[in-house]
Structure formats: C-alpha cells, structure tokens
C-alpha cells in the first residue's frame, strides 16, 4: 500500500482549519464557563485533529482496495462514503455531548447539529480533493515514466535483435549458406531466402507492439530456427511442446528469438553432441525455454542485454517475474504468459 508523504499538509492544514472553524463558531458570550477564544481554539484543534485523522484512514483504505488509475471512480466513491459517514457521526456525537452537558453554557438549537456538519464538509472535502489530486498526479507521472521506460526497452530490444541479425557474422554466415545452397540445391536456397525475409518482416512488424501472441512468436521462431538449421544442420535441435490453448496468450515480441539466439551464441553445437533447445508450457500458463549447457571455450563478447530486456519488460508490464535457473547441464528461463482478457492496458 502506498505510504502517504503528507506530514507538512497535516502539520499546517489541521491548525489552519481549527483556527478558521473556531473563528466561525466561537461566541464571546459563552456563558458562565467564560471559555476564552484561546481555549475554544484548543478544543477546535482537538476536534479537527480527530476528524481529519479519521478521514485520512478512509483515504488509506480506499487506496488499498482501489489503487490504480482505472479504479479512480471506485476509490473516490469509497472516500466520499467514508467522509460523509465519519463526519456526520463525529459532529452529531460531539454536538450531543455539548448539548447534554451544556458545555458552552447554553443548549444547542436543533439546527446547530446540521449547520456544524455541513460547515465541516466545507473544510474536509477540499482537503480530500488535495489528497486525491496528489495521488492522481503521482499515478499519472508513474504511468508516464513506466510507459517511456517500456518504450525504450522495446526499442532497445528491437535494436539488439536487428543488430544480431544484420551484424557481419550473421550476414556472412547467411550469405555463405545461401551461396552453397544456390549451387547445390536451388529449392533449398529459395526456402532460405523466404525464411530470411520472414525473420526481417516479423521484426519490422512488431517494432511498435508491446505484446504479441504466442502463436505469432512460435511462427517466427520456427522461421528463425530454420535459418539456424540450414547453417548447423542436425547439430541443433528444436523441440516444441506447447498447449494449443495458450496460442492466444501474450508475451513481448522477440522473446523466444532472444533466448534461442543466446543458446546458440554461448554453446557448442556439434553433430556428435547436438545443442538441444526445448520450448514447452505447463498447466499454469508458463512458458519454458531450456537448452543443454555445453559452453564454448571462446565465448563471443556479450553485454547480456537480451535477457535483461525481457526481465525489465515484464517488470514494467507489472507481470510476474521471469525466472532464470542454471544447472550443471542446462540453462532454463521461465516466461509467464499473459492472458489477453486479464491484461490491464491502463498500466501501459
């Protein structure tokens, strides 16, 4: 629950309200008690401290149950209900005590109950509006900041992916593979070109999308893996075991490509010792990408931004954490799939 940083508002606001309220309600001829204006101010300060602190608890309660921007109406409704109920109870109770004991030296007329209650609303409601305005501003700023961060992460991810695919090594290996295929197998060369075009097309199409369906990702990773397989042959194996009911679930674009690319980049793939990459799902809507761990002796330099980008995206999307595990013989990443009907687009 959000912690309200309102110390100065309370230290200044409560005394100001107490002074103004005492000026409105204080009568110099209070009767035999002869309560001075100063004593009246102290009593007013106690009354308003209690009332505003009780109402503050209502604000905290509303924020606990309805914290997000898209829950603003429910939050305000709960706050108003709390404010109205608390103010009426407090004013009627206090006025009843004053009336029965004749604390001020005279019985209170019946209309005084409602007049003091209505005047109380003139003080409490503006203060509530200040609290709510601050809360909405902080939420807006947080949402704006996180949206900008997510946009940067998306752009960085796209850039990293494009870099990995158009870097000299990738182009050299692709052109070498294509050159050999052209002379040996024209149909296979044509298929290679089609797959290469599919890879670039998907990267460009998803450039502005924060999320895509698992079905789209699987079609893309199959095209990407076909390129790898034409290069490595049977030295690399992809095993897919995905429940079809999850095809419409969501995840950030290029998530699978980044993980498969990392597996190929950091591990040896030999015909005698194939690199196995498994992508499978479980019954609680998680996607697992696991590869056999057979590290290269000379690892290509990496800033490890791929996996970091995926983790950051899930954090900014306010989704469950990506879980990374490594054993002696395997490297595994668990990706929580996002159900389309439950994704809150207001968090973007």
ABEGO torsion letter per residue (X at the ends): XBBBBAAAAAAAAAAAAAAAAAAAABBABAEAAGBBAAAAAAAAAAAAAAAAAAAAAAAAAAAAABABAAAAAAAAAAAAAAAAAAAAAAAAAAAAAAAAAGAAGBBBBAAAAAAAAAAAAAAAAAAAAAAAAAAAAAAAAAAAAAAAAAAAAAAAAAAAAAAAAABAAAAAAAAAAAAAAAAABAAAAAAAAAAAAAAAAAAAAAAABABBBAAAAAAAAAAAAAAAAAAAEAABBBBBBBBAAAAABBBBBGAAAAAAAAAAAABBBBAABBBBBBBBBBAAGBBBBBBBBBBBABBBBBAGAAAAAAAAAAAAAGBBBBBBBBBAABBBBBBBBBBAAABBAAAX
